[in-house]
Amino acid sequence: MWKRIQTQFKKQKGRLNVVRKMIELGIRVDENGKLYVGEAEVDDTALARAAGVDRRVIRSTTKQILDNSELREIFTRIKPVGASLVEVAKILDYSVLVIRSDPHKPGVIASVTSVLAKHDLVVRQALADDPDLVPEPCLTLVIDGKIPAKAIDEIRSLPLVKSLTMLK
Protein backbone atom coordinates (compact mmCIF):
# COMPACT_ATOMS: atom_id res chain seq x y z
CA MET A 1 0.00 0.00 0.00
CA TRP A 2 2.69 2.51 1.00
CA LYS A 3 4.58 2.20 -2.29
CA ARG A 4 1.40 3.06 -4.23
CA ILE A 5 0.74 6.04 -1.98
CA GLN A 6 4.35 7.20 -2.23
CA THR A 7 4.12 7.17 -6.02
CA GLN A 8 1.16 9.57 -5.91
CA PHE A 9 3.05 12.07 -3.72
CA LYS A 10 6.65 11.56 -4.86
CA LYS A 11 7.22 15.24 -5.74
CA GLN A 12 5.23 16.65 -2.81
CA LYS A 13 7.18 16.11 0.40
CA GLY A 14 4.73 18.05 2.58
CA ARG A 15 1.73 16.10 1.33
CA LEU A 16 3.65 12.85 1.77
CA ASN A 17 4.28 13.83 5.41
CA VAL A 18 0.54 14.44 5.81
CA VAL A 19 -0.52 11.05 4.42
CA ARG A 20 2.18 9.31 6.48
CA LYS A 21 0.74 10.94 9.63
CA MET A 22 -2.80 10.06 8.53
CA ILE A 23 -1.82 6.40 8.21
CA GLU A 24 0.11 6.43 11.50
CA LEU A 25 -2.89 7.85 13.39
CA GLY A 26 -5.65 6.15 11.40
CA ILE A 27 -7.07 9.45 10.12
CA ARG A 28 -9.67 9.12 7.39
CA VAL A 29 -11.13 11.75 5.09
CA ASP A 30 -14.85 11.87 4.32
CA GLU A 31 -16.36 12.75 0.93
CA ASN A 32 -16.53 16.43 1.98
CA GLY A 33 -12.83 16.56 2.86
CA LYS A 34 -13.31 16.52 6.64
CA LEU A 35 -10.80 14.52 8.66
CA TYR A 36 -11.66 12.03 11.40
CA VAL A 37 -10.04 9.68 13.89
CA GLY A 38 -12.87 7.24 14.47
CA GLU A 39 -15.88 9.53 14.89
CA ALA A 40 -13.87 12.48 16.27
CA GLU A 41 -13.25 15.27 13.77
CA VAL A 42 -9.63 16.37 13.38
CA ASP A 43 -8.87 20.05 12.88
CA ASP A 44 -6.67 20.89 9.86
CA THR A 45 -4.36 22.98 12.04
CA ALA A 46 -3.80 20.13 14.50
CA LEU A 47 -2.88 17.69 11.73
CA ALA A 48 -0.67 20.32 10.09
CA ARG A 49 1.26 20.76 13.35
CA ALA A 50 1.62 17.00 13.78
CA ALA A 51 2.84 16.58 10.18
CA GLY A 52 5.14 19.62 10.29
CA VAL A 53 3.41 21.46 7.43
CA ASP A 54 1.34 24.59 6.84
CA ARG A 55 -2.41 24.02 7.30
CA ARG A 56 -3.02 24.79 3.60
CA VAL A 57 -1.07 21.63 2.76
CA ILE A 58 -3.78 19.65 4.58
CA ARG A 59 -6.49 21.02 2.25
CA SER A 60 -4.45 20.35 -0.90
CA THR A 61 -3.66 16.83 0.34
CA THR A 62 -7.30 15.98 1.05
CA LYS A 63 -8.29 17.37 -2.36
CA GLN A 64 -5.65 15.20 -4.06
CA ILE A 65 -6.86 12.17 -2.09
CA LEU A 66 -10.49 12.72 -3.06
CA ASP A 67 -9.62 13.41 -6.72
CA ASN A 68 -7.78 10.07 -7.06
CA SER A 69 -10.01 6.98 -6.98
CA GLU A 70 -7.33 4.68 -5.52
CA LEU A 71 -6.37 7.13 -2.75
CA ARG A 72 -10.03 7.89 -2.05
CA GLU A 73 -10.74 4.15 -1.59
CA ILE A 74 -7.92 3.89 0.96
CA PHE A 75 -8.33 7.12 2.92
CA THR A 76 -12.12 7.11 3.21
CA ARG A 77 -11.94 3.67 4.83
CA ILE A 78 -8.85 3.78 7.03
CA LYS A 79 -9.42 3.40 10.79
CA PRO A 80 -7.26 3.73 13.90
CA VAL A 81 -6.10 0.44 15.44
CA GLY A 82 -6.78 1.53 18.99
CA ALA A 83 -4.79 2.50 22.04
CA SER A 84 -1.36 1.04 22.71
CA LEU A 85 -1.01 -0.59 26.12
CA VAL A 86 2.80 -0.33 26.08
CA GLU A 87 3.04 2.84 28.20
CA VAL A 88 0.55 1.55 30.81
CA ALA A 89 1.73 -2.08 30.88
CA LYS A 90 3.60 -1.70 34.18
CA ILE A 91 0.51 -0.22 35.87
CA LEU A 92 -1.56 -3.18 34.63
CA ASP A 93 1.07 -5.77 35.68
CA TYR A 94 1.77 -6.65 32.04
CA SER A 95 5.16 -7.36 30.46
CA VAL A 96 6.32 -5.88 27.17
CA LEU A 97 8.58 -7.61 24.65
CA VAL A 98 10.09 -5.76 21.69
CA ILE A 99 11.32 -8.14 19.00
CA ARG A 100 13.37 -7.30 15.95
CA SER A 101 13.46 -9.68 13.03
CA ASP A 102 13.50 -9.59 9.24
CA PRO A 103 10.09 -8.03 8.53
CA HIS A 104 9.91 -9.70 5.14
CA LYS A 105 10.23 -13.25 6.49
CA PRO A 106 7.03 -14.93 7.64
CA GLY A 107 6.54 -16.70 10.94
CA VAL A 108 7.96 -14.45 13.66
CA ILE A 109 4.57 -13.82 15.30
CA ALA A 110 3.66 -17.51 15.12
CA SER A 111 6.97 -18.73 16.52
CA VAL A 112 7.09 -16.21 19.39
CA THR A 113 3.44 -16.65 20.40
CA SER A 114 3.89 -20.42 20.27
CA VAL A 115 6.61 -20.16 22.93
CA LEU A 116 4.43 -17.85 25.01
CA ALA A 117 1.45 -20.22 24.77
CA LYS A 118 3.65 -23.14 25.83
CA HIS A 119 4.32 -21.20 29.03
CA ASP A 120 0.61 -20.40 29.51
CA LEU A 121 1.14 -16.70 28.81
CA VAL A 122 -1.62 -14.58 27.28
CA VAL A 123 -0.85 -11.94 24.66
CA ARG A 124 -2.97 -8.87 25.42
CA GLN A 125 -1.77 -6.87 22.44
CA ALA A 126 0.48 -7.32 19.41
CA LEU A 127 1.78 -4.30 17.51
CA ALA A 128 3.78 -4.87 14.34
CA ASP A 129 5.43 -1.92 12.60
CA ASP A 130 4.99 -1.63 8.85
CA PRO A 131 8.48 -1.98 7.31
CA ASP A 132 7.53 0.50 4.58
CA LEU A 133 6.70 3.20 7.14
CA VAL A 134 9.19 2.55 9.95
CA PRO A 135 12.96 2.45 9.30
CA GLU A 136 13.62 -0.23 11.94
CA PRO A 137 10.35 -2.12 12.34
CA CYS A 138 9.70 -4.29 15.36
CA LEU A 139 7.05 -6.50 16.86
CA THR A 140 5.85 -5.32 20.27
CA LEU A 141 3.93 -7.78 22.43
CA VAL A 142 2.09 -6.87 25.62
CA ILE A 143 1.88 -9.99 27.78
CA ASP A 144 -0.41 -10.63 30.76
CA GLY A 145 1.84 -11.10 33.80
CA LYS A 146 5.54 -11.77 34.20
CA ILE A 147 7.46 -13.72 31.57
CA PRO A 148 9.65 -16.50 32.97
CA ALA A 149 13.36 -16.43 32.11
CA LYS A 150 13.03 -19.82 30.36
CA ALA A 151 10.45 -18.37 27.94
CA ILE A 152 12.68 -15.37 27.22
CA ASP A 153 15.63 -17.67 26.51
CA GLU A 154 13.51 -19.78 24.16
CA ILE A 155 12.33 -16.70 22.27
CA ARG A 156 15.89 -15.35 22.00
CA SER A 157 17.01 -18.68 20.52
CA LEU A 158 14.40 -18.64 17.73
CA PRO A 159 16.08 -18.37 14.30
CA LEU A 160 13.81 -15.50 13.18
CA VAL A 161 14.52 -13.35 16.25
CA LYS A 162 17.43 -10.92 15.75
CA SER A 163 17.00 -9.20 19.11
CA LEU A 164 14.64 -9.15 22.07
CA THR A 165 14.18 -6.33 24.56
CA MET A 166 12.01 -6.36 27.67
CA LEU A 167 10.59 -2.95 28.52
CA LYS A 168 10.13 -1.98 32.15
MDAnalysis code that builds the backbone (N, CA, C; Angstrom):
import MDAnalysis as mda
import numpy as np

u = mda.Universe.empty(504, n_residues=168, atom_resindex=np.repeat(np.arange(168), 3), trajectory=True)
u.add_TopologyAttr("name", ["N", "CA", "C"] * 168)
u.add_TopologyAttr("resid", np.arange(1, 169))
u.add_TopologyAttr("resname", ["MET", "TRP", "LYS", "ARG", "ILE", "GLN", "THR", "GLN", "PHE", "LYS", "LYS", "GLN", "LYS", "GLY", "ARG", "LEU", "ASN", "VAL", "VAL", "ARG", "LYS", "MET", "ILE", "GLU", "LEU", "GLY", "ILE", "ARG", "VAL", "ASP", "GLU", "ASN", "GLY", "LYS", "LEU", "TYR", "VAL", "GLY", "GLU", "ALA", "GLU", "VAL", "ASP", "ASP", "THR", "ALA", "LEU", "ALA", "ARG", "ALA", "ALA", "GLY", "VAL", "ASP", "ARG", "ARG", "VAL", "ILE", "ARG", "SER", "THR", "THR", "LYS", "GLN", "ILE", "LEU", "ASP", "ASN", "SER", "GLU", "LEU", "ARG", "GLU", "ILE", "PHE", "THR", "ARG", "ILE", "LYS", "PRO", "VAL", "GLY", "ALA", "SER", "LEU", "VAL", "GLU", "VAL", "ALA", "LYS", "ILE", "LEU", "ASP", "TYR", "SER", "VAL", "LEU", "VAL", "ILE", "ARG", "SER", "ASP", "PRO", "HIS", "LYS", "PRO", "GLY", "VAL", "ILE", "ALA", "SER", "VAL", "THR", "SER", "VAL", "LEU", "ALA", "LYS", "HIS", "ASP", "LEU", "VAL", "VAL", "ARG", "GLN", "ALA", "LEU", "ALA", "ASP", "ASP", "PRO", "ASP", "LEU", "VAL", "PRO", "GLU", "PRO", "CYS", "LEU", "THR", "LEU", "VAL", "ILE", "ASP", "GLY", "LYS", "ILE", "PRO", "ALA", "LYS", "ALA", "ILE", "ASP", "GLU", "ILE", "ARG", "SER", "LEU", "PRO", "LEU", "VAL", "LYS", "SER", "LEU", "THR", "MET", "LEU", "LYS"])
u.atoms.positions = np.array([
    [0.819, -1.188, 0.000],
    [0.000, 0.000, 0.000],
    [0.871, 1.263, 0.000],
    [1.894, 1.298, 0.867],
    [2.691, 2.511, 1.001],
    [3.386, 2.881, -0.300],
    [3.883, 1.903, -1.029],
    [4.580, 2.196, -2.292],
    [3.637, 2.897, -3.270],
    [2.379, 2.435, -3.331],
    [1.397, 3.057, -4.232],
    [1.096, 4.485, -3.786],
    [1.003, 4.698, -2.497],
    [0.741, 6.041, -1.979],
    [1.935, 6.949, -2.250],
    [3.127, 6.436, -2.001],
    [4.348, 7.202, -2.226],
    [4.452, 7.672, -3.669],
    [4.073, 6.822, -4.598],
    [4.122, 7.166, -6.019],
    [3.248, 8.385, -6.308],
    [2.095, 8.459, -5.675],
    [1.160, 9.567, -5.907],
    [1.691, 10.903, -5.369],
    [2.567, 10.850, -4.373],
    [3.045, 12.074, -3.718],
    [4.561, 12.252, -3.834],
    [5.179, 11.591, -4.808],
    [6.649, 11.559, -4.861],
    [7.301, 12.939, -4.976],
    [6.623, 13.907, -5.585],
    [7.221, 15.237, -5.739],
    [6.634, 16.247, -4.752],
    [5.905, 15.754, -3.764],
    [5.234, 16.647, -2.813],
    [5.534, 16.190, -1.389],
    [6.714, 16.589, -0.903],
    [7.181, 16.115, 0.404],
    [6.206, 16.450, 1.537],
    [5.664, 17.656, 1.533],
    [4.732, 18.054, 2.584],
    [3.488, 17.184, 2.596],
    [2.931, 16.942, 1.422],
    [1.734, 16.101, 1.331],
    [2.049, 14.662, 1.730],
    [3.237, 14.198, 1.374],
    [3.648, 12.848, 1.769],
    [3.724, 12.748, 3.296],
    [4.245, 13.802, 3.941],
    [4.276, 13.826, 5.411],
    [2.867, 13.762, 5.994],
    [1.928, 14.439, 5.341],
    [0.540, 14.441, 5.812],
    [-0.055, 13.043, 5.712],
    [0.088, 12.380, 4.559],
    [-0.516, 11.048, 4.417],
    [0.177, 10.028, 5.320],
    [1.468, 10.198, 5.547],
    [2.175, 9.310, 6.483],
    [1.574, 9.457, 7.889],
    [1.334, 10.694, 8.311],
    [0.745, 10.945, 9.630],
    [-0.694, 10.433, 9.676],
    [-1.427, 10.571, 8.576],
    [-2.801, 10.063, 8.526],
    [-2.824, 8.546, 8.712],
    [-1.890, 7.853, 8.067],
    [-1.818, 6.396, 8.208],
    [-1.402, 6.027, 9.629],
    [-0.389, 6.706, 10.142],
    [0.106, 6.427, 11.496],
    [-1.005, 6.563, 12.542],
    [-1.851, 7.575, 12.392],
    [-2.889, 7.852, 13.386],
    [-4.257, 7.273, 13.022],
    [-4.362, 6.706, 11.826],
    [-5.650, 6.155, 11.403],
    [-6.654, 7.234, 11.061],
    [-6.189, 8.331, 10.478],
    [-7.074, 9.445, 10.123],
    [-7.667, 9.197, 8.743],
    [-8.982, 9.283, 8.678],
    [-9.667, 9.125, 7.393],
    [-10.203, 10.472, 6.938],
    [-10.516, 10.548, 5.655],
    [-11.131, 11.748, 5.092],
    [-12.516, 11.353, 4.579],
    [-13.522, 12.189, 4.851],
    [-14.853, 11.870, 4.323],
    [-15.015, 12.507, 2.942],
    [-16.130, 12.264, 2.300],
    [-16.356, 12.747, 0.928],
    [-16.366, 14.272, 0.830],
    [-16.538, 14.962, 1.963],
    [-16.531, 16.431, 1.979],
    [-15.156, 16.998, 2.335],
    [-14.176, 16.113, 2.537],
    [-12.831, 16.559, 2.859],
    [-12.572, 16.760, 4.339],
    [-13.527, 16.408, 5.187],
    [-13.314, 16.520, 6.636],
    [-12.517, 15.315, 7.120],
    [-11.695, 15.551, 8.125],
    [-10.800, 14.522, 8.659],
    [-11.325, 13.990, 9.987],
    [-11.159, 12.677, 10.183],
    [-11.664, 12.025, 11.398],
    [-10.700, 10.955, 11.898],
    [-10.629, 10.840, 13.225],
    [-10.043, 9.678, 13.886],
    [-11.232, 9.000, 14.540],
    [-11.621, 7.850, 14.022],
    [-12.870, 7.241, 14.471],
    [-14.003, 8.182, 14.117],
    [-14.778, 8.582, 15.118],
    [-15.875, 9.531, 14.889],
    [-15.508, 10.956, 15.297],
    [-14.303, 11.161, 15.824],
    [-13.867, 12.484, 16.272],
    [-13.247, 13.256, 15.112],
    [-13.781, 14.447, 14.857],
    [-13.251, 15.274, 13.771],
    [-11.882, 15.825, 14.159],
    [-10.983, 15.868, 13.174],
    [-9.626, 16.371, 13.380],
    [-9.507, 17.724, 12.684],
    [-9.062, 18.709, 13.408],
    [-8.869, 20.053, 12.880],
    [-7.658, 20.072, 11.942],
    [-7.773, 20.786, 10.817],
    [-6.667, 20.887, 9.860],
    [-5.388, 21.391, 10.522],
    [-5.525, 22.389, 11.383],
    [-4.357, 22.979, 12.039],
    [-3.645, 21.965, 12.930],
    [-4.407, 21.144, 13.628],
    [-3.804, 20.130, 14.504],
    [-3.022, 19.106, 13.689],
    [-3.592, 18.645, 12.580],
    [-2.880, 17.686, 11.726],
    [-1.663, 18.345, 11.092],
    [-1.795, 19.604, 10.684],
    [-0.666, 20.322, 10.088],
    [0.502, 20.391, 11.070],
    [0.204, 20.716, 12.329],
    [1.262, 20.760, 13.353],
    [1.918, 19.395, 13.514],
    [1.094, 18.360, 13.585],
    [1.623, 17.002, 13.777],
    [2.472, 16.552, 12.593],
    [2.116, 16.990, 11.387],
    [2.842, 16.580, 10.177],
    [3.976, 17.540, 9.831],
    [4.072, 18.655, 10.545],
    [5.137, 19.623, 10.293],
    [4.959, 20.398, 8.999],
    [3.703, 20.725, 8.669],
    [3.410, 21.462, 7.433],
    [2.464, 22.622, 7.738],
    [2.309, 23.511, 6.763],
    [1.336, 24.590, 6.844],
    [-0.063, 23.993, 6.695],
    [-1.063, 24.584, 7.337],
    [-2.414, 24.015, 7.299],
    [-2.995, 23.950, 5.889],
    [-2.528, 24.829, 4.986],
    [-3.024, 24.792, 3.600],
    [-2.621, 23.500, 2.890],
    [-1.513, 22.908, 3.339],
    [-1.072, 21.632, 2.758],
    [-2.091, 20.534, 3.082],
    [-2.758, 20.639, 4.206],
    [-3.781, 19.653, 4.577],
    [-4.917, 19.686, 3.562],
    [-5.391, 20.881, 3.229],
    [-6.490, 21.015, 2.255],
    [-6.082, 20.481, 0.887],
    [-4.881, 20.822, 0.425],
    [-4.448, 20.349, -0.899],
    [-4.258, 18.831, -0.898],
    [-3.835, 18.287, 0.229],
    [-3.663, 16.831, 0.339],
    [-5.011, 16.127, 0.297],
    [-5.976, 16.630, 1.062],
    [-7.296, 15.980, 1.051],
    [-7.949, 16.101, -0.316],
    [-7.739, 17.224, -1.003],
    [-8.287, 17.373, -2.358],
    [-7.663, 16.341, -3.292],
    [-6.338, 16.186, -3.217],
    [-5.654, 15.202, -4.060],
    [-6.148, 13.792, -3.751],
    [-6.351, 13.497, -2.489],
    [-6.858, 12.174, -2.092],
    [-8.235, 11.928, -2.700],
    [-9.122, 12.902, -2.570],
    [-10.494, 12.724, -3.058],
    [-10.585, 12.720, -4.582],
    [-9.627, 13.370, -5.251],
    [-9.622, 13.409, -6.721],
    [-9.048, 12.142, -7.352],
    [-8.409, 11.293, -6.548],
    [-7.782, 10.072, -7.056],
    [-8.566, 8.871, -6.519],
    [-9.125, 8.076, -7.415],
    [-10.012, 6.982, -6.977],
    [-9.304, 5.980, -6.060],
    [-8.055, 5.652, -6.356],
    [-7.335, 4.683, -5.521],
    [-7.084, 5.248, -4.116],
    [-6.609, 6.495, -4.052],
    [-6.370, 7.125, -2.751],
    [-7.675, 7.311, -1.983],
    [-8.724, 7.703, -2.690],
    [-10.032, 7.887, -2.048],
    [-10.504, 6.580, -1.412],
    [-10.340, 5.463, -2.127],
    [-10.744, 4.154, -1.591],
    [-9.999, 3.827, -0.295],
    [-8.731, 4.173, -0.235],
    [-7.921, 3.888, 0.959],
    [-8.288, 4.833, 2.103],
    [-8.235, 6.135, 1.834],
    [-8.335, 7.119, 2.916],
    [-9.754, 7.424, 3.381],
    [-10.766, 6.965, 2.668],
    [-12.124, 7.109, 3.206],
    [-12.490, 5.914, 4.082],
    [-11.643, 4.889, 4.064],
    [-11.943, 3.672, 4.832],
    [-10.986, 3.395, 5.995],
    [-9.864, 4.071, 6.016],
    [-8.847, 3.782, 7.033],
    [-9.401, 4.062, 8.437],
    [-8.960, 3.251, 9.401],
    [-9.416, 3.400, 10.789],
    [-8.231, 3.264, 11.735],
    [-8.319, 3.900, 12.909],
    [-7.257, 3.727, 13.904],
    [-7.307, 2.317, 14.490],
    [-6.155, 1.800, 14.888],
    [-6.104, 0.441, 15.436],
    [-6.406, 0.393, 16.927],
    [-6.470, 1.520, 17.565],
    [-6.776, 1.532, 18.994],
    [-5.599, 1.984, 19.826],
    [-5.800, 2.010, 21.107],
    [-4.786, 2.505, 22.036],
    [-3.706, 1.458, 22.283],
    [-2.475, 1.920, 22.355],
    [-1.362, 1.044, 22.707],
    [-1.301, 0.904, 24.227],
    [-1.123, -0.315, 24.680],
    [-1.008, -0.594, 26.115],
    [0.434, -0.527, 26.618],
    [1.381, -0.271, 25.720],
    [2.801, -0.329, 26.076],
    [3.127, 0.610, 27.237],
    [2.681, 1.849, 27.173],
    [3.036, 2.835, 28.200],
    [2.343, 2.591, 29.539],
    [1.272, 1.817, 29.548],
    [0.554, 1.546, 30.806],
    [0.732, 0.100, 31.267],
    [1.552, -0.651, 30.573],
    [1.731, -2.077, 30.884],
    [2.155, -2.303, 32.330],
    [3.099, -1.525, 32.806],
    [3.596, -1.703, 34.177],
    [2.465, -1.500, 35.195],
    [1.630, -0.510, 34.967],
    [0.506, -0.224, 35.865],
    [-0.468, -1.400, 35.901],
    [-0.619, -2.066, 34.759],
    [-1.563, -3.181, 34.633],
    [-0.938, -4.539, 34.951],
    [0.316, -4.538, 35.394],
    [1.071, -5.767, 35.675],
    [1.268, -6.622, 34.426],
    [1.469, -5.967, 33.301],
    [1.774, -6.648, 32.043],
    [3.274, -6.538, 31.786],
    [3.775, -7.417, 30.926],
    [5.159, -7.356, 30.465],
    [5.148, -6.939, 28.999],
    [6.232, -6.318, 28.561],
    [6.322, -5.881, 27.169],
    [7.606, -6.420, 26.552],
    [7.450, -7.110, 25.427],
    [8.584, -7.610, 24.646],
    [8.664, -6.829, 23.342],
    [9.863, -6.399, 22.985],
    [10.091, -5.760, 21.688],
    [11.045, -6.662, 20.922],
    [10.576, -7.141, 19.775],
    [11.323, -8.135, 19.002],
    [11.673, -7.566, 17.637],
    [12.932, -7.695, 17.291],
    [13.371, -7.296, 15.947],
    [13.668, -8.568, 15.165],
    [13.223, -8.544, 13.919],
    [13.462, -9.676, 13.025],
    [13.419, -9.143, 11.604],
    [13.638, -10.002, 10.639],
    [13.502, -9.594, 9.244],
    [12.009, -9.456, 8.964],
    [11.530, -8.229, 8.700],
    [10.090, -8.027, 8.534],
    [9.517, -8.649, 7.263],
    [10.383, -9.109, 6.389],
    [9.910, -9.705, 5.137],
    [9.877, -11.231, 5.186],
    [10.293, -11.795, 6.323],
    [10.235, -13.253, 6.490],
    [9.019, -13.608, 7.337],
    [8.227, -14.558, 6.882],
    [7.028, -14.932, 7.638],
    [7.353, -15.802, 8.854],
    [6.463, -15.745, 9.840],
    [6.539, -16.697, 10.938],
    [6.987, -16.175, 12.281],
    [7.451, -14.925, 12.367],
    [7.961, -14.452, 13.659],
    [6.841, -14.391, 14.703],
    [5.679, -13.895, 14.334],
    [4.574, -13.822, 15.302],
    [4.181, -15.227, 15.749],
    [4.059, -16.129, 14.798],
    [3.662, -17.506, 15.120],
    [4.681, -18.184, 16.028],
    [5.965, -18.032, 15.719],
    [6.970, -18.731, 16.521],
    [7.065, -18.157, 17.936],
    [6.997, -16.834, 18.063],
    [7.088, -16.214, 19.389],
    [5.847, -16.527, 20.221],
    [4.666, -16.388, 19.631],
    [3.443, -16.652, 20.402],
    [3.300, -18.131, 20.745],
    [3.894, -18.991, 19.950],
    [3.891, -20.422, 20.266],
    [4.672, -20.681, 21.562],
    [5.817, -20.028, 21.695],
    [6.609, -20.159, 22.928],
    [5.820, -19.602, 24.114],
    [5.211, -18.454, 23.923],
    [4.432, -17.848, 25.011],
    [3.274, -18.746, 25.432],
    [2.583, -19.328, 24.466],
    [1.452, -20.221, 24.765],
    [1.917, -21.458, 25.528],
    [3.086, -21.972, 25.146],
    [3.646, -23.142, 25.828],
    [3.868, -22.862, 27.320],
    [4.100, -21.605, 27.642],
    [4.323, -21.197, 29.033],
    [3.052, -20.601, 29.654],
    [1.914, -20.874, 29.024],
    [0.606, -20.400, 29.513],
    [0.536, -18.881, 29.682],
    [1.168, -18.162, 28.779],
    [1.136, -16.701, 28.814],
    [0.138, -16.184, 27.779],
    [-0.594, -15.157, 28.150],
    [-1.615, -14.585, 27.275],
    [-1.102, -13.285, 26.667],
    [-1.204, -13.179, 25.350],
    [-0.846, -11.941, 24.657],
    [-2.060, -11.016, 24.719],
    [-1.887, -9.858, 25.324],
    [-2.966, -8.873, 25.424],
    [-2.996, -7.970, 24.195],
    [-1.828, -7.744, 23.608],
    [-1.766, -6.872, 22.441],
    [-0.515, -7.188, 21.643],
    [-0.654, -7.148, 20.323],
    [0.480, -7.323, 19.413],
    [0.492, -6.143, 18.452],
    [1.618, -5.459, 18.396],
    [1.775, -4.305, 17.513],
    [2.963, -4.568, 16.597],
    [2.707, -4.629, 15.302],
    [3.777, -4.874, 14.335],
    [3.949, -3.639, 13.461],
    [5.151, -3.084, 13.441],
    [5.431, -1.918, 12.605],
    [5.437, -2.311, 11.137],
    [4.962, -1.418, 10.295],
    [4.990, -1.625, 8.849],
    [6.397, -1.293, 8.358],
    [7.106, -2.243, 7.746],
    [8.479, -1.985, 7.311],
    [8.588, -0.899, 6.243],
    [7.495, -0.575, 5.569],
    [7.532, 0.499, 4.582],
    [7.379, 1.874, 5.229],
    [6.918, 1.923, 6.465],
    [6.700, 3.199, 7.144],
    [7.700, 3.474, 8.254],
    [8.283, 2.420, 8.807],
    [9.187, 2.551, 9.954],
    [10.569, 2.035, 9.553],
    [11.621, 2.874, 9.726],
    [12.965, 2.455, 9.303],
    [13.453, 1.156, 9.947],
    [13.223, 0.990, 11.250],
    [13.624, -0.233, 11.939],
    [12.392, -0.851, 12.600],
    [11.606, -1.586, 11.811],
    [10.350, -2.122, 12.342],
    [10.578, -3.183, 13.413],
    [9.625, -3.270, 14.323],
    [9.701, -4.294, 15.358],
    [8.302, -4.805, 15.679],
    [8.275, -5.907, 16.361],
    [7.048, -6.504, 16.864],
    [7.034, -6.244, 18.366],
    [5.986, -5.602, 18.852],
    [5.855, -5.321, 20.273],
    [4.688, -6.130, 20.811],
    [4.962, -6.938, 21.822],
    [3.931, -7.778, 22.429],
    [3.720, -7.367, 23.876],
    [2.463, -7.154, 24.237],
    [2.094, -6.873, 25.621],
    [1.532, -8.172, 26.180],
    [2.177, -8.675, 27.223],
    [1.876, -9.993, 27.782],
    [1.265, -9.844, 29.173],
    [0.237, -10.629, 29.445],
    [-0.407, -10.628, 30.762],
    [0.528, -11.300, 31.765],
    [0.990, -10.543, 32.756],
    [1.842, -11.099, 33.802],
    [3.321, -11.022, 33.499],
    [4.075, -11.749, 34.297],
    [5.536, -11.770, 34.197],
    [5.972, -12.933, 33.311],
    [6.962, -12.691, 32.487],
    [7.460, -13.716, 31.569],
    [8.633, -14.438, 32.233],
    [8.548, -15.763, 32.356],
    [9.655, -16.504, 32.975],
    [10.928, -16.436, 32.118],
    [12.063, -16.496, 32.794],
    [13.359, -16.435, 32.113],
    [13.489, -17.523, 31.052],
    [12.955, -18.708, 31.323],
    [13.025, -19.819, 30.365],
    [12.328, -19.450, 29.051],
    [11.182, -18.783, 29.141],
    [10.448, -18.372, 27.937],
    [11.245, -17.325, 27.158],
    [11.860, -16.401, 27.876],
    [12.675, -15.371, 27.222],
    [13.851, -16.012, 26.502],
    [14.514, -16.957, 27.147],
    [15.633, -17.666, 26.515],
    [15.182, -18.408, 25.258],
    [14.032, -19.057, 25.328],
    [13.507, -19.784, 24.163],
    [13.208, -18.831, 23.010],
    [12.639, -17.683, 23.324],
    [12.333, -16.704, 22.270],
    [13.619, -16.172, 21.659],
    [14.598, -15.853, 22.504],
    [15.891, -15.351, 21.996],
    [16.567, -16.365, 21.071],
    [16.343, -17.642, 21.316],
    [17.007, -18.679, 20.518],
    [16.283, -18.975, 19.198],
    [15.123, -18.394, 18.985],
    [14.403, -18.640, 17.729],
    [15.192, -18.068, 16.553],
    [15.290, -18.822, 15.449],
    [16.081, -18.370, 14.302],
    [15.618, -17.034, 13.708],
    [14.327, -16.741, 13.765],
    [13.811, -15.505, 13.176],
    [14.054, -14.271, 14.042],
    [14.368, -14.471, 15.322],
    [14.521, -13.348, 16.250],
    [15.956, -12.827, 16.209],
    [16.115, -11.556, 15.772],
    [17.432, -10.921, 15.751],
    [17.776, -10.354, 17.123],
    [16.776, -9.738, 17.769],
    [16.998, -9.202, 19.112],
    [15.682, -9.163, 19.874],
    [15.806, -9.188, 21.195],
    [14.640, -9.152, 22.071],
    [14.951, -8.200, 23.220],
    [14.041, -7.279, 23.465],
    [14.185, -6.331, 24.564],
    [12.937, -6.398, 25.426],
    [13.142, -6.433, 26.733],
    [12.010, -6.357, 27.665],
    [11.938, -4.930, 28.173],
    [10.775, -4.308, 28.016],
    [10.590, -2.948, 28.524],
    [10.135, -3.009, 29.965],
    [10.527, -2.029, 30.736],
    [10.128, -1.976, 32.150],
    [9.117, -0.890, 32.364],
])
